[in-house]
């Protein structure tokens, strides 16, 4: 009996060792086969990391306000951030019929003349479940007022992207029979409209974007106001040096003079505050975003249900890693499946990038060096392989193995192409985020398909790679 149980336990131990070896000490594995809302995905290693398709988010920062007074502050948006106000409990800003006035001060020197930009946005844009609400924004460079899921009330009035502060406002009343637009306190357009708003499926106020992640603005915003009245020109907050006092009709007024998040509403709808979209998405993941790669049926295995991500040079995905599972400092292995026709003007295209400039690592294809695999230890060295040309238009497995203080090895389709001496290790990342299909800021965008990214905190052997086009699954209970 003892020998029999010893044999059983030895077999179980062997399976456990195979499992542990297959998984590595710590690991992230992203197969891109299962998505929630066609935008959210989790890692398939069970480490609890969460990913989103689309451009990553940033926290807006404080900057000088429109009046120029030292204590007057505004908010700066870098094109990736936004502020969000949760109005789900009070629904104090859920205006369902005119009159309404939306106004704010805006400054930008970056021309943004393609697509929609959100300045003040409440609710969900039309064309998707729960569409309803309202917006003051910019479309193709021109001022825009929107009744979500009802109508875009557009103009031919361009917003001046001249680096100066400008006051913009839209006043919608049934008495006037339409929407009147103001720029710097002067009427610049009128558009007839008499329809009511549609109730939104989400009571969320976004500043600097719309619906959490769409139409993100690059520039500065100050003195955001929402009024349930049709303000006259002399009632608008269009004098830079003298902010208008809060009236009973001023439901929301964000001066941003706190100089730091959260920003308190000083309007009649007391108790509301604006927080960073970075914090908001932790509990309210967006259902749509900008820069989303296509979920493609083309994959290494070709099996039904096996999907990949397709990038055309403007898309990204990202994974938050709050526990630093992928923050590599010792031995590690980077793997990915790629398929690209190299249809790009870039000298290098990024497969994935972890961390921030000077801290972390990345895996890319160096076109200029001859279509070869490159690993970069950020802040230390760019390390392109000199061997192993990557073919175009065919699924290819790429791997880089780092043995701390010793070597880095490059593999194509499980075959070792080159090993170099490398003793400088890796700088620990300060921002624990994995960016897929581009660098952290969208630089060096990838063109083509990416699948099955796997990052291990151990130096794997080729037999342990995920290089079989039809995988048996991460850490499967295989007998070898």
N, C-alpha and C positions, 0 to 999 in steps of 0.2 A: 504493500500500500504506500509506504514511504517513497519508494522509487517511482511509483506511478505518479504520485502528487508532485514529486520533484520534477518529473518530466513535463507535467502539465504547466507547472509554474515557470519552468524554463521556456516553454513555448510562448506563454503569455508575456513573459519578460521580453522575449525576442520580438513579439509583435509591438510591444510598447516602445522598444528601442527603434524599430523601423518607423513607427509613427513619429517619434520625437526627431529622428534624423530627417524624415521627409519634411517636417514642419520647420525645423530649425529652432534655436533658442527663443526667438521672437520673430514675428513675421507679419507682413501685410500682403494680402493676395486679392487682386481685383480682377474678376472675370468679366464684368460688364454684361451679365446675362439677366439680372433681375433689377428692375427699377420701380420705384413708387412715383406716381404722377409723371412718369417719363423724364424724371430729373434727379431723383434721389437714389443713391445706392450705398450699400454697406460693404465692408471688406469681407471676403469669403474665408478668412482665416479665423473669424470669430473673436477678433481682438477688440471689437466694439467701435471701430472708427467709422465715421460717416462721410460720405462724399456727395457732391452736387455737381451736376453738369452746368456749365456756364462760367462767366467771369467771377473770380473771387471777390470778396468784400473787404472794405477797409473802414476804419473808424474816422469820421469827419473830425477836423481839427479846428481850433479857434483862430481867428484872424481879426484884424482891425475892422471896426464897423464903418457904416456909411457916413456918419457925422464927422469922423476924424478925431473926436474926443477920446482921450486915453482910456476912459472907462467904457466906451462904446465898443462892443465886440460883435462879430459876425461869425458865420460858419464857413469853412473851406471844404469843398468836395473835390476829390481827385479823379472823379469819373468812375470810381469803384464803390464809393460809400453812399450812405443815405442816413436820414433820421426817421424814426418810426414812433408814432404815438398810438397807444392802445386805447381806443374809444369803445371797446366792445361792451363794457359794463354801463357806462353813462349814455353812450350814443348821443352825446351832446352836439356833435358835429354832423350828425346824419340829417342834413337838410334835404327835404324831398320835393320842395317846390320853391320857385322864386318868391321873394328876391334873395340874391346872394351876391356878395362882393369878395373876390379873392385878390390879394395884393401882396407884393413883397419887393424888396430891393435886390437887384441881381448885378453881379460883375463877373465878366469872363473875357479873357483875351484869346481863348482857344475856340476857333470856329467849329461849331457843331451844327452842321447844316443838312444832316441826313437823318431821317427817322424822327421818332418822338423823344422828347425830353420832358421829364416831370419836374416842375418847380414846387407846386402844391397839389397833392393828389389824395383823394379820399375814395376808398372802395376798390372795386375790381374793374379793369378795362373790359369793354364788350368783347364778344366773340368767345367767351369762355364761361363756365358755370359760375353763377353768382354775380355776373356783370352788373354794375350799377355804381352810381356815385358821381363825382365831378373832378375836374382838374384845370389848373392853369399851367400851361406849359409852352413848349416850342415844338413845331413840326416843320421839318425841312428848313430850319432857320427862321421861321415866321411865328409870330405870336398866335396862340391857340387856346381856346376854351372848349372843354369837352363835357358833355353829359354822357357818362359811361353807359354803354349799351343802348344809347339813344342817338346821339349825333356828335360829330366833331364840328365845332363852330370855328372854322379857320379864317385866316386873314392873309393878306399879302404884305403885311408889315414885318420887316425883318427886325429881329433883335440885334442891337449893335454889339458885336463881339470885339469891342475896342479897348478893353481893360479899364473902363470907367464904370462907376456905379450908375445904374438906371432903375427907376421905379416902373414896375409893370403892374397893370390892374385890369381885371375884367369885371364888369358890372352887368348882371342879368336881372331884368325886371319885366313883369308882364305889362306894367304901365308904359314902358318904352317899347314893348313888343319885340325885344331882342337883347343882344349882348353888345355893350359898348366897351371898346378897348382903349386903354390909356397908356401912354409912354411918357414918363417924366411929367405926369400931371396934365398932359395935353391929349385930347381925344384924337385917336389916329384911325379908328375904324368902327363901323357899326354893322351888325349882321342880324337880320330879322330871325326871330326864333321865339316860340311860345310853349314848347313842351316842358313837362315836369321832369324831374330826376327820377331815376329808377332806384329802388332800394338796393343797396349793395349786399353781397353775400359775406363781406368782411368789413367790419367797422375799424378800419386802419387808416390813419393819416400818414402819408409819406411826404417827406420834405427832401428834395434833391433827387427824387426818382418817382416811379409809379409802381404800385403793387409790389413792394418790397425790392424787387430786383431788376425791373425793366426801366429803360429810358433814363439811365443814371447820368446826372449832370456833372460837368466839370467847371468849377468856378466857385464864387462866393455868393451866399444868400444871407440877407439880413431882414429883420422886422417883418416876419410873416404874419398876415392877418386874414381871418375869415369872419365875415359879418353876415348876419341874416337880415340884411337891409341893402337896398340899392343906394349906395353912397353917391353923393354929388361930387363934382371935381374938387370943391373946396373942403370936402370932408375926407378925401383920400390922404393917406400918410405919405405924401409926395414931396415934402420939404425935408431935405437931408438933415439939416441942423436942428429941426424942431419936430420930434415925433408927436403925432396926434395922441391925445389922451384916449384911454380905453373907454368906450361907450357901452351902454347896455346891450347894443346889437353886436358888439365885438366878442364873438364866441371864443375865438382863439387869437392870441397875440404872443408870439415868441420873439423876444428881443435878442436872445442869445448872449446877453451881457454877463451871464454867470462865467463865461469863458471856459466852461467845461461841461461835459455831459454828466447828469441829465439836465435838460433845459426845461424850466417850468413854464406852463401856460399862464400868462398874466391876464387872460381874457375872462369873460363871464363863466365859461365852462371850467371852473376851478378843479384842481386835482389832477389834471392831465400833464404828462411830461414826455419829452422827446428823448429817446435813447438811440444808441448806435444800432444800425442794421446788423452789425457783427454779433451783438448780444441778442437781438430779436430772433435771428434765424436759429438760435440754439433750441428754441421751443416752438418756433413757427417757421419751419422750412418752407421756402418759396415753392410755388407750384409752377412758376414760369421764371425764366431768367434770360439775360442777354448772353450772346456768345455760346450757345449750346451746340455741342457736336451732335451729329446724327447717329442714332442707334442703328447700326447696319447689320444685315443678316450675313454678310460675308465674314468668315471667321477661319482660323487655322484648321478646325476640324471639319467645317462644312456641315455639321450636324444641325438638325432642326432645334431651335431654341438657343443655339450658341451664337451670341451676338458680339459685336465689337463696336468701337467708337470711330467715327469718320470725321476727320478734321480737314478743313479747306484753307487753313492759314489765318483764320480769325476766331477760332473757337478754343475753349479751354474746359477743363474740369478740375476740381480740387477736392482734397480730402483733409479734414481737420484731424489732427493727431494730438489731442490734449495730454495724453499720457506719455508721449515721446517714444512710442513703440518703434518708430522708424528713424529716430534720431541716432544715427550710426556713429560710433566712435572707435569700435574695435574691428573684429572680423566682420565682413558682410558680403552679400551676394545680391546683385541687381539683375533682374530678368524682365524681358518683355517680348511679345510678338508684334511685329510691325509689317506693314505692306504699304509701299509708297512708290510713286512714279517720279519723285523728286521734281515735281512741277512747282518750282519756287525760285525766287530771286535771292533767297537767303544762302549764306555760305555754310550755315549749320542749322539743323532743325532739332528742336527739343522733344524728346520722348517724355521725360518727366524731370522735375526739379524739386528738391526738398530743401526748405529753409529760407534763408534770406541772403542778400549779397555778402560774401565773405564767410558765410557759416552754413554748412550743409554739403550737399552733393547734387550732381545731376548726371543724367544719361542722355546722350544725343547722338546724332549721325552727322559727321563732319563731311560735308560735300566738297569743300575746297581742298581737303586733304586726300580726296579720292574715294568718297562714299564709304567711309570707314566708321566703325564704332568709336565713340569717345566717352570717357568718364571725366568729370570735373570734380575735384575736391575744392569747393568754393572757398576763395580766399587763399588757396594754396597753389593749385596747378591745373591747367588744361592738359589732359592726357589722351590724345588721339592714338588709336592703334595705327601701326604702319602696315599691317597685313590684314587680310580678310575683307575683301570688297563685298559690300552688301548689294545684292541684285535688286532691280526695280520690279514692281508689279508682281511680286511673289511673296507669300507669307514666309517670314524669316524669324527664327528665334535668336535673340541676342542675350548675352550674359556677360557680366563682369564680376570677377571674384577677387576680393581684397583680403590678403592675409596680413594682419596688422604688423607694421614694422618690417615687412619683408617684401611682398610682391603684389602686383596686380596682373590678373590674367584675363584675356579677352576670348570669347567664344562666339562662334556663328553656327547655328543649328547643332549645338552640342559639341562642336569640334573646336579644340583649342587652336587659336591662330597666333597668339603671341603672349609672352609673359615678360614683364619688365620689373626691374627693381624699384620698390617704392617704400620709403621708410617714414614719410611725413604724416601719415594717418589722415584723420578728418577733423575739421573744426565742428564742434557741436552747434547745431542750429539754435538760434534764438527765437525764431518763429517756426513753430512746429506744424507746418502745413506742407502737404504734397501737392504740387501743381502738375497737371497732366496736359500735354500738348503744347506747352509754352513755358517760358520762364515766369517768375512771380508777377511780372508787370506786363505779360503778354508778348515779350520779346522772343525772337527765334521761333516763331510758330511752326508747328508740324503740319505737313500736308500728307494725307493718306489715312491709313487705318492702324489703330493700336488695340491690342487685346492682351489680357492675362498678364498684367504687371504683378510682379512678385518681388518683394524685398525681404531679405532674410538677414538676421543678425548672427550669421555664421558663414564660414567659408565652405560652400557646398562643393561636392564633387560632381563632375558631369553626369554621372548616373542618377544624381538627385535632382537635376534640372527639370523644369516644366517644359521640356523641349519636344515631347510627343504631341503631334498635332491634335490627337484625340486623347485628352488626359483622362486618367482614371479617377481624378479628384485629389484635392489637396490632402496629404496625410492619409490616404486610403489605407485600409488594413490589407496591404498586399504581402504575400509571402515571397521572399526572394531566396 
